[in-house]
Amino acid sequence: MLIRVLAFANFREILGKERQMSLLEGATVRDLLEELAVARPAFKDAAFDETGALRDYVLLMINKKRIDPTQDMFRPLQDGDELAIFPPLAGG
């Protein structure tokens, strides 16, 4: 199955603006993030802490809806899904 990955701000610098990921059926959000971390070690350092947990400040959206990484990391992805990855956002 193909998943579209969009990255923003410093994650865009690491991963590029957009990429297509080919995953096995039944792959989860966590599976996709781990594949990105293997492909781009800088992403692993930026997105995961030393225990392998996703850093608290990483925001994830599937199909334009924010998900809760504490509950949705093992959510199965579907062919054609879009995962957006955001770093901490600030502004004023």
C-alpha distances in whole Angstrom, upper triangle without the diagonal:
4,7,10,13,16,19,23,26,27,23,23,25,23,20,20,20,16,14,10,8,6,5,6,6,9,9,12,13,15,13,12,15,16,14,16,19,19,18,21,24,25,22,23,27,26,24,25,28,30,29,25,25,24,27,28,28,24,23,20,18,15,15,19,20,21,20,23,22,24,23,19,18,17,15,12,9,7,5,7,9,12,13,17,19,23,26,29,30,34,36,40
4,7,10,13,16,20,23,24,20,19,22,20,17,17,16,13,10,6,6,5,6,9,9,12,11,12,13,15,13,11,14,16,13,14,18,18,17,19,22,23,20,21,25,24,22,24,27,29,29,25,25,23,25,27,26,22,21,18,16,14,13,17,18,20,19,22,21,24,23,19,18,17,16,13,9,8,5,6,8,9,11,14,17,20,23,27,28,31,34,37
4,6,10,13,16,20,21,17,16,19,18,14,15,14,11,8,6,5,6,7,10,11,12,10,11,10,13,12,9,12,14,12,12,16,17,16,17,20,21,18,19,22,21,19,21,24,27,26,22,22,20,22,23,23,19,17,14,13,10,10,13,15,16,16,19,18,21,20,16,15,15,14,12,8,8,6,5,5,6,7,10,13,17,20,23,24,28,30,33
4,7,10,13,17,18,15,14,17,16,12,12,11,7,6,5,6,9,11,14,15,16,14,14,12,15,14,11,12,15,13,12,16,17,16,17,20,20,17,19,22,20,18,21,24,27,27,23,23,20,22,23,21,18,16,13,12,10,10,12,14,16,16,19,18,22,21,18,17,18,16,14,11,11,9,7,6,5,6,8,11,14,18,21,22,25,27,30
4,7,10,14,14,11,10,14,13,9,9,8,6,5,6,7,11,12,15,17,17,14,13,11,13,13,9,10,13,12,10,13,15,14,14,17,16,13,15,18,16,15,17,21,24,24,20,20,17,18,20,18,14,13,11,10,9,10,12,14,14,15,17,16,20,20,17,15,17,16,15,12,13,12,10,9,6,5,6,8,11,14,18,18,22,24,27
4,7,10,12,9,8,11,12,9,8,6,5,7,9,11,14,16,19,20,20,18,16,13,16,16,12,12,15,15,12,15,17,15,15,17,16,13,16,18,16,14,18,21,24,25,22,21,17,18,19,17,13,12,10,10,10,11,11,13,13,15,17,17,20,21,18,17,19,18,18,15,16,15,13,11,7,6,5,6,9,12,15,16,19,21,24
4,7,8,5,5,8,9,7,7,5,6,9,12,13,17,18,21,23,22,19,18,14,16,17,13,12,15,15,11,13,16,14,13,15,13,11,14,15,13,12,15,19,22,23,20,19,15,16,17,14,11,11,10,11,12,13,13,15,14,15,17,16,20,21,19,17,20,19,20,17,19,19,16,14,11,9,6,5,6,9,12,13,16,18,22
4,6,5,5,8,10,9,9,7,9,12,15,17,20,22,25,26,26,23,21,17,18,20,16,15,18,18,14,16,19,17,15,17,14,12,15,16,13,12,16,19,23,24,21,20,16,16,16,13,11,10,11,12,14,15,14,15,14,16,18,17,21,22,20,19,22,22,23,20,22,22,19,17,13,11,8,6,5,7,10,10,13,15,18
4,5,5,7,9,10,10,9,12,15,18,20,23,25,28,29,29,26,24,20,21,22,19,17,20,20,16,17,20,19,16,17,14,12,15,15,12,13,17,19,22,24,22,21,17,16,17,13,12,12,13,15,18,19,17,19,17,19,20,19,22,24,23,22,25,25,26,24,26,26,23,21,17,15,11,9,7,7,9,9,11,13,17
4,5,5,7,9,9,10,13,15,19,19,23,24,28,29,29,25,23,20,20,21,18,16,18,18,14,14,18,16,13,14,10,9,13,12,9,10,14,16,19,22,19,19,16,14,16,13,11,13,14,16,19,21,19,21,19,20,21,19,22,25,23,21,25,25,26,24,26,27,25,22,19,16,13,10,8,7,10,11,13,15,19
4,5,5,6,8,8,11,12,15,16,19,20,24,26,25,22,20,16,16,18,15,12,14,15,11,11,15,13,10,12,9,7,10,11,8,9,12,15,18,20,17,17,14,13,15,12,10,11,12,14,16,18,17,19,17,18,19,17,20,22,20,18,21,22,23,21,23,23,21,19,16,13,10,7,7,7,10,12,15,17,21
4,5,5,5,5,8,10,14,15,19,21,24,26,26,23,21,18,19,19,16,14,17,16,12,14,16,14,12,14,11,10,13,14,12,12,16,19,22,24,21,20,17,17,18,16,13,13,14,15,17,18,17,19,18,19,21,20,23,25,22,21,24,23,24,21,23,23,20,19,15,13,10,9,9,10,13,14,16,18,22
4,6,6,8,11,13,16,17,21,23,26,29,29,25,24,21,21,21,18,16,18,17,13,14,16,14,11,13,10,10,13,13,11,13,16,19,21,24,21,21,19,18,20,17,15,16,17,19,20,22,21,23,22,23,24,22,25,27,25,23,26,26,27,24,26,26,24,22,19,17,14,12,12,11,14,15,17,19,23
4,6,9,11,12,15,15,19,20,24,26,26,23,21,19,18,18,15,13,14,14,10,10,12,10,7,9,7,6,10,11,9,11,14,17,19,21,18,19,16,16,19,17,14,16,16,18,20,21,21,23,21,22,23,20,24,26,23,21,24,24,25,23,25,24,23,21,18,16,14,11,12,12,15,17,19,22,25
4,7,8,8,11,12,15,17,21,23,23,20,19,16,16,16,13,11,13,12,8,10,12,9,7,10,9,7,11,13,11,12,15,18,20,22,19,19,16,17,19,17,14,15,15,16,17,19,19,21,20,20,22,20,23,24,22,20,22,22,22,20,21,21,19,18,15,13,12,10,12,12,16,18,21,23,27
4,6,7,11,13,16,19,22,24,25,22,21,19,19,19,15,14,16,15,11,13,15,12,11,14,12,11,15,16,14,15,18,21,24,25,22,22,20,20,22,20,17,17,16,17,18,19,19,21,21,22,23,22,25,27,24,22,24,24,24,21,22,21,19,18,15,14,12,11,13,14,17,18,21,23,26
4,7,11,13,17,19,23,24,25,22,21,18,20,20,16,15,18,17,13,16,18,15,14,17,15,13,17,18,16,16,20,23,26,27,24,24,20,21,22,19,16,16,15,15,16,16,16,19,19,20,22,21,25,26,23,22,24,23,23,20,21,20,17,16,13,12,10,10,11,13,17,17,20,21,24
4,7,10,13,16,20,21,22,19,19,16,18,18,14,14,17,15,12,15,17,14,14,17,17,14,17,20,18,17,20,24,26,27,24,24,20,21,23,21,17,16,15,14,14,14,15,18,18,19,22,21,25,25,22,21,22,21,21,17,18,16,14,13,10,10,9,10,13,15,19,19,22,24,27
4,6,10,13,16,18,19,17,17,15,17,16,12,13,15,13,10,14,15,12,13,16,16,14,17,19,18,17,20,24,26,27,23,23,20,22,24,22,18,18,16,15,15,15,16,19,19,20,22,21,25,25,21,20,21,20,19,16,16,14,12,12,10,10,11,12,15,17,21,22,25,27,30
4,7,10,13,15,17,14,15,14,16,14,11,13,15,12,11,15,15,13,15,18,19,16,18,21,20,19,21,25,27,27,24,24,21,23,25,24,20,19,16,16,14,14,16,19,20,20,22,21,25,24,21,19,20,19,17,13,13,11,10,10,9,10,12,14,17,20,23,24,28,30,33
4,6,10,12,14,11,12,12,13,11,8,10,12,9,9,13,13,11,13,17,18,15,17,20,19,18,19,23,25,25,21,21,19,22,24,23,19,19,16,16,14,15,17,19,20,19,21,20,23,22,19,17,17,16,14,11,12,10,10,10,10,10,13,14,17,20,24,25,29,31,34
4,7,9,12,10,12,13,14,11,9,12,13,10,11,15,14,13,16,19,21,18,19,23,22,21,22,25,27,26,23,23,21,24,26,26,22,22,19,18,16,17,20,21,22,21,23,21,24,23,20,18,17,17,14,11,11,9,10,11,12,13,16,17,21,23,27,29,32,35,38
4,6,8,6,9,11,12,8,7,11,11,9,11,14,14,14,16,19,21,18,18,22,22,20,21,24,25,24,21,21,20,23,25,25,22,21,18,18,15,17,20,21,21,20,21,19,22,21,17,15,14,14,11,9,10,9,11,11,13,13,16,17,21,23,27,29,32,35,38
4,6,6,9,12,13,10,10,14,13,12,14,17,16,16,20,22,24,21,21,25,25,23,23,26,27,25,22,22,22,25,27,28,24,24,20,20,17,19,22,23,23,21,23,21,23,21,18,16,14,14,10,10,10,10,13,13,15,16,19,20,24,26,30,32,35,38,41
4,6,9,12,14,11,12,15,16,14,17,20,19,20,23,25,27,24,23,27,27,24,24,27,29,27,23,23,23,26,28,28,25,24,20,20,17,18,21,21,22,20,22,20,22,20,17,16,13,12,9,8,8,8,12,12,15,16,20,21,25,27,30,32,36,39,42
4,6,10,11,10,11,14,15,14,17,19,19,20,23,24,26,23,22,26,26,23,22,25,27,25,21,21,20,24,25,26,23,22,19,18,15,17,20,20,20,18,19,18,19,17,14,13,10,9,5,7,8,10,13,12,15,15,19,20,24,26,29,31,35,37,40
4,7,8,6,7,10,11,11,13,15,16,17,19,20,22,19,19,22,22,19,19,22,23,22,18,18,17,21,22,23,20,19,16,16,14,16,19,19,19,16,17,15,17,16,12,10,8,8,6,6,8,10,13,12,13,13,16,17,21,23,26,28,32,35,38
4,5,5,6,9,10,11,13,14,16,17,18,20,21,18,17,20,20,17,16,19,21,19,16,15,14,18,19,20,17,16,13,13,12,14,17,16,15,13,14,12,13,12,9,7,5,5,4,5,9,11,13,11,13,11,14,15,18,20,23,25,29,32,35
4,5,5,6,9,10,11,12,14,16,17,18,19,15,14,18,17,13,14,17,19,18,14,13,11,14,16,16,13,12,9,10,9,12,14,14,13,10,11,9,11,11,7,5,6,6,7,7,10,12,13,11,11,8,11,11,14,16,19,21,25,28,31
4,5,5,6,9,10,10,12,14,15,16,17,14,12,15,15,12,11,14,16,14,11,10,9,13,15,16,13,13,11,13,13,16,18,17,15,12,12,9,11,11,9,5,6,8,9,10,13,16,17,14,14,11,13,12,15,17,19,22,25,29,32
4,6,5,6,9,10,11,12,14,15,17,14,13,16,17,14,13,16,18,16,13,13,12,16,18,19,16,16,14,15,14,17,19,19,18,15,16,13,15,14,12,8,8,10,9,9,13,14,16,14,14,12,15,14,18,19,22,25,28,31,35
4,5,5,6,9,10,11,12,14,15,12,12,16,15,13,13,17,19,18,14,14,12,16,18,18,15,15,12,13,12,15,17,17,16,15,16,13,16,16,13,10,10,11,10,9,12,13,13,12,11,9,12,11,15,17,20,22,26,29,32
4,5,5,6,9,10,10,11,12,9,9,12,12,9,10,13,15,15,11,11,9,12,14,15,11,12,10,13,13,16,17,17,16,14,14,11,14,15,12,9,11,12,13,12,15,16,16,14,13,10,11,10,13,14,17,20,23,26,30
4,5,5,6,9,10,10,12,10,8,12,13,10,10,13,14,13,9,11,10,13,16,17,14,16,14,16,16,19,21,21,19,17,17,14,16,17,14,11,12,14,14,14,17,18,19,17,16,13,15,13,16,17,20,23,26,29,33
4,5,5,6,9,10,13,10,10,13,14,12,13,16,17,17,13,14,14,16,19,20,16,18,16,17,17,19,21,22,21,19,20,16,19,19,17,13,14,16,15,14,16,16,17,16,15,13,15,14,17,18,21,24,28,31,34
4,5,5,6,8,10,7,8,11,12,10,11,15,16,17,13,14,13,15,18,17,14,15,14,16,16,18,20,21,19,18,19,16,19,20,17,14,16,17,16,15,17,17,17,16,14,12,13,11,14,15,19,21,25,28,31
4,5,5,5,7,5,4,8,9,8,9,12,13,14,10,12,11,13,16,17,14,16,15,18,18,21,22,23,21,19,19,16,18,20,18,15,16,18,18,18,20,21,21,19,18,15,15,13,15,15,18,21,24,28,31
4,6,6,9,9,7,11,13,12,12,14,15,15,12,15,14,17,20,20,18,20,19,21,21,24,25,26,24,23,23,19,21,23,21,17,18,20,20,19,21,21,22,21,20,17,18,16,19,19,22,25,28,31,35
4,6,9,8,9,12,13,13,14,17,18,19,16,17,16,18,22,21,18,20,19,21,21,23,24,25,24,23,24,21,23,25,22,19,20,21,21,19,21,21,21,20,19,17,17,16,18,18,22,25,28,31,34
4,5,5,7,9,10,11,12,15,16,18,15,16,15,16,20,19,16,18,18,20,21,23,24,25,24,23,23,20,23,25,22,19,21,22,22,21,23,23,22,21,19,17,16,14,16,16,19,22,25,28,31
4,5,5,6,9,10,10,12,13,15,13,15,14,15,19,18,16,19,19,22,23,25,26,27,25,24,24,20,22,25,23,20,22,23,24,23,25,26,25,24,22,19,19,16,17,16,19,22,25,28,32
4,5,5,6,9,10,12,13,16,14,15,14,14,17,16,14,17,18,21,22,25,25,26,24,23,23,20,22,25,23,20,23,24,25,24,26,27,26,24,22,19,17,14,15,13,16,19,22,25,28
4,5,5,6,8,11,13,15,12,13,11,11,15,14,11,14,14,17,19,21,21,22,20,19,19,16,19,21,20,17,19,21,21,20,23,23,23,21,18,15,14,11,12,11,14,17,20,23,27
4,6,5,5,8,10,11,9,10,9,10,14,14,12,15,15,18,20,23,23,23,21,20,19,16,18,20,19,15,18,20,21,20,23,24,24,22,20,16,16,13,14,13,16,19,22,25,29
4,6,6,7,8,11,10,11,10,10,13,13,12,16,17,20,22,25,25,25,22,21,20,17,19,22,21,18,21,23,24,24,27,28,27,25,23,19,18,14,15,13,15,18,21,24,27
4,6,8,11,13,11,11,9,8,11,10,9,12,14,17,20,23,22,22,20,19,18,16,18,21,20,17,20,22,23,23,26,27,26,23,21,17,15,12,11,9,11,14,17,20,24
4,7,10,12,9,8,6,6,9,8,7,10,11,15,17,20,20,19,17,16,15,12,14,17,16,13,17,18,20,19,23,24,23,20,18,14,13,10,10,8,11,14,17,21,24
4,7,8,5,5,4,5,9,10,9,12,13,17,19,22,22,21,19,17,15,12,13,16,16,13,16,18,20,20,24,25,25,22,20,17,16,13,13,12,13,17,20,24,27
4,5,5,6,6,6,9,11,11,15,16,20,22,26,25,24,21,19,17,14,14,18,18,15,18,21,23,23,27,29,29,26,24,20,19,16,16,14,15,19,21,25,28
4,5,7,10,10,13,15,15,18,20,23,25,29,29,28,25,22,20,17,17,20,20,17,20,23,25,26,29,31,31,29,27,23,23,19,20,17,18,22,24,28,31
4,6,9,10,13,15,15,18,19,23,24,28,28,27,24,21,19,15,15,18,18,15,17,21,23,24,28,30,31,28,27,23,23,20,20,19,20,24,26,30,33
4,7,9,12,14,13,16,17,20,21,25,25,24,21,19,17,13,13,16,16,13,14,18,19,21,24,26,27,24,23,20,20,17,18,17,18,22,25,29,32
4,6,9,11,11,13,14,17,19,23,23,21,18,16,13,10,10,13,13,10,13,16,18,19,23,25,26,23,22,18,18,15,16,15,16,20,23,26,29
4,6,8,7,10,11,14,16,20,20,18,15,13,11,8,9,12,12,9,13,15,17,18,21,23,23,20,19,15,15,12,12,11,13,16,19,23,26
4,6,6,9,11,15,18,21,20,19,16,14,12,9,10,14,14,12,16,18,20,21,24,26,26,23,20,17,15,12,11,10,10,14,16,20,23
4,6,8,11,14,17,21,19,18,14,13,10,9,9,13,14,13,16,18,21,21,25,27,27,23,21,17,16,13,11,10,9,12,15,18,21
4,6,10,13,17,20,18,17,13,13,11,10,12,15,15,15,18,19,22,22,25,27,26,22,20,16,14,11,9,6,5,9,11,15,18
4,7,10,13,16,15,14,11,11,10,8,11,14,13,12,16,17,19,18,21,23,22,19,16,12,10,7,6,5,6,9,13,16,20
4,7,10,13,12,11,7,8,8,8,11,13,12,12,15,15,18,17,19,21,20,16,14,10,8,6,5,6,7,9,13,16,19
4,7,10,9,8,6,6,8,7,11,12,10,10,13,12,14,13,16,18,16,13,10,7,6,5,6,9,11,12,16,19,22
4,6,5,5,4,6,9,10,13,13,10,11,14,12,14,12,14,16,14,10,8,6,5,7,8,12,14,14,18,20,22
4,5,5,6,7,10,11,15,13,10,11,13,10,11,9,10,12,11,7,6,5,6,9,12,15,17,18,21,23,26
4,6,8,10,14,15,18,17,14,15,16,13,13,10,10,12,9,6,5,7,8,11,14,17,19,19,23,24,27
4,7,9,13,15,18,17,15,16,18,15,16,14,14,15,13,10,8,8,8,11,12,16,17,16,20,21,23
4,6,10,12,15,14,12,14,16,13,15,13,14,16,15,11,10,9,9,12,13,16,17,17,20,21,23
4,7,9,12,12,10,12,15,13,15,14,16,18,17,13,11,10,9,10,10,13,14,14,17,19,21
4,6,9,8,6,9,11,10,12,12,15,18,17,13,12,10,10,11,12,14,15,16,19,22,24
4,5,5,6,8,11,10,14,14,17,20,20,16,16,13,13,12,13,14,15,16,19,22,25
4,5,5,5,9,10,13,14,17,20,20,16,16,12,13,11,12,13,14,17,20,23,26
4,6,7,9,11,14,16,20,23,23,20,19,16,16,15,16,16,16,19,22,25,28
4,6,8,8,12,14,17,21,22,18,18,16,17,16,17,19,19,21,24,27,30
4,5,5,9,10,14,17,18,14,15,12,14,14,16,18,19,21,24,27,30
4,6,9,10,14,17,18,15,15,12,14,13,15,17,18,21,24,28,30
4,6,9,13,16,17,15,16,14,16,16,19,20,22,25,28,31,34
4,6,10,13,15,12,13,12,15,16,18,21,22,24,28,31,33
4,7,10,12,10,12,12,15,17,20,22,25,27,30,33,36
4,7,9,7,9,9,13,15,18,21,24,25,29,31,34
4,6,6,9,11,14,17,20,24,26,27,31,33,36
4,6,9,11,15,18,21,25,28,29,32,34,37
4,7,10,13,16,20,23,26,27,30,32,35
4,7,10,13,16,20,23,23,27,29,32
4,7,10,13,17,20,20,24,25,28
4,7,10,13,16,17,21,23,26
4,7,10,13,14,17,19,23
4,7,10,11,15,18,21
4,7,8,11,14,18
4,6,10,13,16
4,7,10,14
4,7,10
4,7
4
